[in-house]
Amino acid sequence: MEFTDMIVPEVITGFNVYDGAGSKVIGITDEMDLAKLASKVATITGAGMPGSYDVPVVGHFDSIKQEVPFRIAYKPMFALANPMKVTTLNIRGAIQVTNKSTGLSDYAGLRYLIKGRALDTNPGRLVLGQTMGASVVIEATTVIYEIDGKKLIELDKLNSIYMIDGVDYLEKVRRLC
């Protein structure tokens, strides 16, 4: 589905989390914040300039931490916690949309993929009759965000790739270096 000004994205109607082998990771909580992509910045100042301003260093990002929440600390959570291996998580969801011209509802696919290594493991807390609030934090080196199979963002820190909507903004940098 092409997202045009005639499509109104409404709600996430469901999502699942899969590991690198494609197995569904059961036990993820009912909500998950996606990692923030914060560009590294440089402050520009110099002779003849009456001040300074910040610019993004294109394709360079601060640490990207993805928290993966679990209702209960159990075996699949601890498999993600191994800092000696790369963890891949593939989050797939459905976005409910409405076409403004027809009023009909439909669904669009959402995919969010992260790769990285575990930094923190939080087994959570023990409270009778409640979930534990456990989590693993992954330092992401690869992030991909797609809607209906179209990559909107692809960041691969280890291979110097930064693509937005099909344009690789580090391609020329790789050629020049």
C-alpha positions as a Markdown table, in Angstrom:
| # | Residue | x | y | z |
|---|---|---|---|---|
| 1 | Met | 0.0 | 0.0 | 0.0 |
| 2 | Glu | 1.3 | 3.4 | -1.0 |
| 3 | Phe | 1.1 | 5.9 | 1.9 |
| 4 | Thr | -0.3 | 9.0 | 0.2 |
| 5 | Asp | -2.1 | 12.0 | 1.7 |
| 6 | Met | -5.3 | 9.9 | 1.2 |
| 7 | Ile | -4.2 | 7.3 | 3.8 |
| 8 | Val | -4.7 | 8.0 | 7.5 |
| 9 | Pro | -2.5 | 5.7 | 9.6 |
| 10 | Glu | -4.5 | 5.0 | 12.8 |
| 11 | Val | -3.3 | 2.3 | 15.2 |
| 12 | Ile | -1.0 | -0.6 | 15.7 |
| 13 | Thr | -3.3 | -3.6 | 15.7 |
| 14 | Gly | -0.7 | -6.2 | 16.7 |
| 15 | Phe | 2.9 | -7.0 | 16.7 |
| 16 | Asn | 5.3 | -10.0 | 17.3 |
| 17 | Val | 9.0 | -10.2 | 18.0 |
| 18 | Tyr | 11.1 | -12.8 | 16.2 |
| 19 | Asp | 14.8 | -13.8 | 16.9 |
| 20 | Gly | 17.4 | -14.2 | 14.2 |
| 21 | Ala | 16.4 | -17.8 | 13.5 |
| 22 | Gly | 12.8 | -16.6 | 12.8 |
| 23 | Ser | 11.3 | -18.1 | 16.0 |
| 24 | Lys | 8.7 | -16.0 | 17.8 |
| 25 | Val | 10.0 | -14.6 | 21.0 |
| 26 | Ile | 7.1 | -15.2 | 23.5 |
| 27 | Gly | 6.9 | -13.1 | 26.6 |
| 28 | Ile | 7.5 | -9.7 | 25.3 |
| 29 | Thr | 5.3 | -7.1 | 27.0 |
| 30 | Asp | 2.4 | -5.4 | 25.3 |
| 31 | Glu | 4.4 | -2.3 | 24.4 |
| 32 | Met | 7.9 | -1.6 | 23.2 |
| 33 | Asp | 9.6 | 1.7 | 22.6 |
| 34 | Leu | 11.7 | 1.8 | 19.4 |
| 35 | Ala | 15.2 | 3.1 | 19.7 |
| 36 | Lys | 15.9 | 6.7 | 19.1 |
| 37 | Leu | 18.3 | 7.6 | 16.3 |
| 38 | Ala | 20.2 | 10.7 | 17.4 |
| 39 | Ser | 22.7 | 12.1 | 15.0 |
| 40 | Lys | 26.2 | 13.1 | 16.1 |
| 41 | Val | 26.5 | 16.9 | 15.8 |
| 42 | Ala | 29.4 | 19.3 | 15.1 |
| 43 | Thr | 29.3 | 22.9 | 16.2 |
| 44 | Ile | 30.3 | 25.3 | 13.4 |
| 45 | Thr | 31.9 | 28.6 | 14.2 |
| 46 | Gly | 34.7 | 30.7 | 12.8 |
| 47 | Ala | 36.0 | 34.0 | 11.6 |
| 48 | Gly | 33.3 | 36.2 | 9.9 |
| 49 | Met | 30.5 | 34.3 | 11.6 |
| 50 | Pro | 28.5 | 36.1 | 14.2 |
| 51 | Gly | 27.7 | 33.0 | 16.2 |
| 52 | Ser | 27.7 | 29.2 | 15.9 |
| 53 | Tyr | 25.3 | 26.5 | 14.8 |
| 54 | Asp | 25.1 | 22.8 | 15.0 |
| 55 | Val | 25.0 | 20.5 | 12.0 |
| 56 | Pro | 24.4 | 16.7 | 11.9 |
| 57 | Val | 27.4 | 14.6 | 10.9 |
| 58 | Val | 25.5 | 12.7 | 8.2 |
| 59 | Gly | 25.3 | 9.0 | 8.8 |
| 60 | His | 27.0 | 9.2 | 12.2 |
| 61 | Phe | 24.9 | 8.4 | 15.3 |
| 62 | Asp | 25.2 | 8.4 | 19.0 |
| 63 | Ser | 24.8 | 5.1 | 20.9 |
| 64 | Ile | 21.6 | 3.4 | 19.9 |
| 65 | Lys | 20.1 | 1.4 | 22.8 |
| 66 | Gln | 17.1 | -0.8 | 22.3 |
| 67 | Glu | 15.3 | -2.0 | 25.4 |
| 68 | Val | 13.5 | -5.3 | 24.9 |
| 69 | Pro | 10.9 | -5.7 | 27.7 |
| 70 | Phe | 9.7 | -9.1 | 29.0 |
| 71 | Arg | 6.8 | -9.9 | 31.2 |
| 72 | Ile | 8.8 | -12.5 | 33.0 |
| 73 | Ala | 12.6 | -13.3 | 33.1 |
| 74 | Tyr | 12.9 | -16.7 | 31.5 |
| 75 | Lys | 15.1 | -18.7 | 29.1 |
| 76 | Pro | 14.5 | -16.8 | 25.8 |
| 77 | Met | 15.3 | -13.5 | 27.5 |
| 78 | Phe | 18.6 | -14.8 | 28.8 |
| 79 | Ala | 19.5 | -16.1 | 25.3 |
| 80 | Leu | 19.3 | -12.5 | 24.1 |
| 81 | Ala | 21.5 | -11.4 | 27.0 |
| 82 | Asn | 24.7 | -13.0 | 25.8 |
| 83 | Pro | 27.2 | -10.1 | 25.1 |
| 84 | Met | 29.5 | -12.4 | 23.1 |
| 85 | Lys | 27.0 | -12.9 | 20.2 |
| 86 | Val | 25.1 | -10.6 | 17.9 |
| 87 | Thr | 21.4 | -10.6 | 18.6 |
| 88 | Thr | 19.0 | -10.0 | 15.8 |
| 89 | Leu | 15.4 | -9.0 | 16.5 |
| 90 | Asn | 12.8 | -8.7 | 13.8 |
| 91 | Ile | 9.6 | -6.9 | 15.0 |
| 92 | Arg | 6.7 | -7.2 | 12.7 |
| 93 | Gly | 3.4 | -5.5 | 13.1 |
| 94 | Ala | 0.2 | -4.4 | 11.4 |
| 95 | Ile | -0.8 | -0.7 | 11.1 |
| 96 | Gln | -4.6 | -0.1 | 10.7 |
| 97 | Val | -5.2 | 2.6 | 8.1 |
| 98 | Thr | -8.2 | 4.3 | 6.5 |
| 99 | Asn | -8.5 | 5.6 | 3.0 |
| 100 | Lys | -10.0 | 9.1 | 3.2 |
| 101 | Ser | -11.7 | 9.0 | -0.2 |
| 102 | Thr | -13.4 | 5.6 | 0.3 |
| 103 | Gly | -13.6 | 5.5 | 4.1 |
| 104 | Leu | -12.5 | 1.8 | 3.9 |
| 105 | Ser | -10.0 | 0.4 | 6.5 |
| 106 | Asp | -7.0 | -1.7 | 5.6 |
| 107 | Tyr | -3.7 | -2.8 | 7.0 |
| 108 | Ala | -0.1 | -2.0 | 6.2 |
| 109 | Gly | 2.8 | -4.1 | 7.4 |
| 110 | Leu | 5.5 | -2.7 | 9.7 |
| 111 | Arg | 9.0 | -4.2 | 10.1 |
| 112 | Tyr | 11.6 | -3.0 | 12.6 |
| 113 | Leu | 14.9 | -4.9 | 12.7 |
| 114 | Ile | 17.8 | -4.4 | 15.0 |
| 115 | Lys | 21.1 | -6.2 | 15.4 |
| 116 | Gly | 23.6 | -5.7 | 18.2 |
| 117 | Arg | 25.0 | -7.0 | 21.4 |
| 118 | Ala | 23.5 | -7.0 | 24.9 |
| 119 | Leu | 24.6 | -4.3 | 27.3 |
| 120 | Asp | 22.3 | -4.7 | 30.2 |
| 121 | Thr | 20.1 | -7.5 | 31.7 |
| 122 | Asn | 17.4 | -6.6 | 34.2 |
| 123 | Pro | 15.6 | -9.6 | 35.7 |
| 124 | Gly | 13.0 | -7.3 | 37.1 |
| 125 | Arg | 11.1 | -7.5 | 40.4 |
| 126 | Leu | 9.0 | -10.1 | 42.2 |
| 127 | Val | 5.5 | -9.0 | 43.2 |
| 128 | Leu | 2.8 | -11.6 | 43.8 |
| 129 | Gly | 0.2 | -11.5 | 41.0 |
| 130 | Gln | 2.2 | -9.1 | 38.7 |
| 131 | Thr | 4.6 | -9.3 | 35.9 |
| 132 | Met | 8.4 | -8.9 | 36.6 |
| 133 | Gly | 9.2 | -6.0 | 34.3 |
| 134 | Ala | 12.3 | -7.7 | 33.1 |
| 135 | Ser | 14.3 | -6.4 | 30.1 |
| 136 | Val | 17.5 | -6.7 | 28.0 |
| 137 | Val | 19.1 | -3.6 | 26.5 |
| 138 | Ile | 20.9 | -4.1 | 23.1 |
| 139 | Glu | 23.4 | -1.7 | 21.7 |
| 140 | Ala | 22.2 | -1.7 | 18.1 |
| 141 | Thr | 24.7 | -1.5 | 15.2 |
| 142 | Thr | 22.0 | -2.1 | 12.6 |
| 143 | Val | 18.5 | -0.6 | 12.4 |
| 144 | Ile | 16.0 | -1.1 | 9.6 |
| 145 | Tyr | 12.5 | 0.4 | 9.5 |
| 146 | Glu | 10.1 | -0.7 | 6.7 |
| 147 | Ile | 6.5 | -0.2 | 5.9 |
| 148 | Asp | 4.8 | -2.6 | 3.6 |
| 149 | Gly | 8.2 | -4.0 | 2.4 |
| 150 | Lys | 9.7 | -0.5 | 1.5 |
| 151 | Lys | 12.8 | 0.4 | 3.5 |
| 152 | Leu | 12.4 | 3.8 | 4.9 |
| 153 | Ile | 15.6 | 3.8 | 7.0 |
| 154 | Glu | 18.6 | 1.5 | 7.0 |
| 155 | Leu | 21.5 | 2.2 | 9.3 |
| 156 | Asp | 24.5 | -0.2 | 9.4 |
| 157 | Lys | 27.2 | 1.3 | 11.6 |
| 158 | Leu | 29.7 | -1.5 | 10.9 |
| 159 | Asn | 29.4 | -1.2 | 7.1 |
| 160 | Ser | 29.0 | 2.6 | 6.9 |
| 161 | Ile | 25.5 | 2.4 | 5.3 |
| 162 | Tyr | 22.9 | 5.1 | 6.0 |
| 163 | Met | 19.9 | 5.0 | 3.7 |
| 164 | Ile | 16.7 | 7.0 | 3.8 |
| 165 | Asp | 14.0 | 6.1 | 1.3 |
| 166 | Gly | 16.4 | 4.2 | -0.9 |
| 167 | Val | 19.2 | 6.9 | -1.0 |
| 168 | Asp | 22.5 | 5.9 | 0.6 |
| 169 | Tyr | 23.9 | 9.0 | 2.1 |
| 170 | Leu | 27.3 | 7.4 | 2.8 |
| 171 | Glu | 27.9 | 5.8 | -0.6 |
| 172 | Lys | 30.0 | 8.7 | -1.8 |
| 173 | Val | 31.9 | 8.8 | 1.5 |
| 174 | Arg | 32.7 | 5.1 | 1.1 |
| 175 | Arg | 34.0 | 5.7 | -2.4 |
| 176 | Leu | 36.1 | 8.7 | -1.3 |
| 177 | Cys | 37.7 | 6.9 | 1.6 |
